[in-house]
């Protein structure tokens, strides 16, 4: 997925992102091939009633020790001139799987353009602690520069390159739709994002456009 709940700083980006229907994305699969311990998938992502904005080839390899390796080669369509909110995996786990550990920047939320306050280290947290009580519900709880993430001692993510992650009681859709905190509703799941990258949260809401390096 590519959507994140817009922040107060995303007031102008939000309109452009919603025009592309990034908040209503579906995946189309063109081909699936199975060979030995590998599955190769060719597909695309597109917003509702929009042409695909992203094409990908994903290779998933399975090993005897239980490790699953995912590699993805992605091409952004040439006609897309705006930047994406984020790009990565998003899934839900049962609510009791709320605890997690990570090696990265913490303990407070941080982003590619907002992380000088967050030292690198090993941290333990839970979905409830990650929520930030902004006046208007929005994106929160991201962690930048992560190398390892362990969820409820059941599922572990590692990478040779830095990635980003977020664990929340609330779904991205709920955070996007809620205008006030009393409209937030926990749905009985722990929502997890494991991202290749997340765009920065500075924007021209009260200043210049988000710098290219943070897109």
FENQUI-V178953 format. One record per residue. N is the residue number from 0. PHI is phi in degrees with one decimal (NA if undefined). Layout:
BEGIN
N:PHI / N:PHI
END
This chain:
BEGIN
0:NA / 1:-126.5 / 2:-89.7 / 3:-133.2 / 4:-59.9 / 5:-59.3 / 6:-92.3 / 7:-58.8 / 8:-74.9 / 9:-96.1 / 10:-58.1 / 11:-87.3 / 12:-60.2 / 13:-55.5 / 14:-63.5 / 15:-67.2 / 16:-63.7 / 17:-72.1 / 18:-62.9 / 19:-84.2 / 20:60.8 / 21:-63.9 / 22:-83.3 / 23:-130.3 / 24:-96.0 / 25:-129.5 / 26:-106.0 / 27:-114.3 / 28:-102.0 / 29:-97.1 / 30:-159.4 / 31:-131.7 / 32:-126.1 / 33:-116.5 / 34:-143.6 / 35:55.4 / 36:-98.0 / 37:-120.2 / 38:-117.9 / 39:-115.1 / 40:-119.8 / 41:-113.4 / 42:-158.2 / 43:-148.3 / 44:-115.3 / 45:-146.4 / 46:-77.5 / 47:-54.9 / 48:60.6 / 49:-129.5 / 50:-69.6 / 51:-57.6 / 52:-105.5 / 53:-152.2 / 54:-116.9 / 55:-144.4 / 56:-122.5 / 57:-114.9 / 58:-115.4 / 59:-115.9 / 60:-113.8 / 61:-114.4 / 62:-123.8 / 63:-62.2 / 64:-82.0 / 65:96.3 / 66:-75.8 / 67:-119.9 / 68:-105.0 / 69:-118.6 / 70:-126.8 / 71:-135.4 / 72:-108.0 / 73:-125.1 / 74:-128.9 / 75:-84.2 / 76:-58.8 / 77:-64.6 / 78:-82.4 / 79:-87.0 / 80:-106.6 / 81:-99.3 / 82:-93.9 / 83:-86.0 / 84:-59.8 / 85:-169.4 / 86:-152.9 / 87:173.0 / 88:-95.0 / 89:-144.5 / 90:-153.7 / 91:-119.6 / 92:-121.4 / 93:-54.7 / 94:-57.6 / 95:-68.2 / 96:-87.7 / 97:-95.8 / 98:-81.4 / 99:-153.3 / 100:-127.8 / 101:-152.8 / 102:-110.0 / 103:174.3 / 104:-89.3 / 105:-169.5 / 106:-83.7 / 107:-79.5 / 108:-60.3 / 109:-156.4 / 110:-139.1 / 111:-61.1 / 112:-108.9 / 113:-153.6 / 114:-145.3 / 115:-62.9 / 116:-84.6 / 117:-116.0 / 118:-70.8 / 119:-78.4 / 120:-179.5 / 121:-90.1 / 122:-134.0 / 123:-119.3 / 124:-156.4 / 125:-148.3 / 126:-57.3 / 127:-63.8 / 128:-69.0 / 129:-78.6 / 130:-68.7 / 131:-110.5 / 132:-82.3 / 133:-70.8 / 134:-57.7 / 135:-109.7 / 136:-56.2 / 137:-164.0 / 138:-49.8 / 139:-161.4 / 140:74.4 / 141:-73.9 / 142:-128.7 / 143:-104.2 / 144:67.7 / 145:-88.7 / 146:-114.3 / 147:-151.0 / 148:-137.2 / 149:-121.8 / 150:-108.4 / 151:50.1 / 152:56.4 / 153:-120.1 / 154:-140.8 / 155:-127.3 / 156:-117.0 / 157:-136.0 / 158:-155.2 / 159:-72.2 / 160:-114.1 / 161:-61.2 / 162:-132.5 / 163:-126.2 / 164:-148.6 / 165:-154.1 / 166:-128.0 / 167:-143.9 / 168:-75.0 / 169:-112.3 / 170:-76.1 / 171:-59.8 / 172:-63.8 / 173:-65.8 / 174:-66.1 / 175:-68.8 / 176:-80.2 / 177:-77.8 / 178:-95.3 / 179:-138.6 / 180:-62.1 / 181:-73.9 / 182:-94.4 / 183:-77.9 / 184:-132.1 / 185:-69.4 / 186:-103.8 / 187:86.8 / 188:-126.2 / 189:-104.2 / 190:-97.2 / 191:-124.8 / 192:-121.0 / 193:-125.1 / 194:-113.7 / 195:-62.9 / 196:-156.3 / 197:-126.5 / 198:-64.0 / 199:-63.4 / 200:-106.0 / 201:-79.4 / 202:-158.4 / 203:-91.3 / 204:-63.1 / 205:-142.3 / 206:-177.1 / 207:-75.2 / 208:-58.8 / 209:-59.6 / 210:-61.7 / 211:-53.9 / 212:-66.0 / 213:-104.5 / 214:-93.1
END
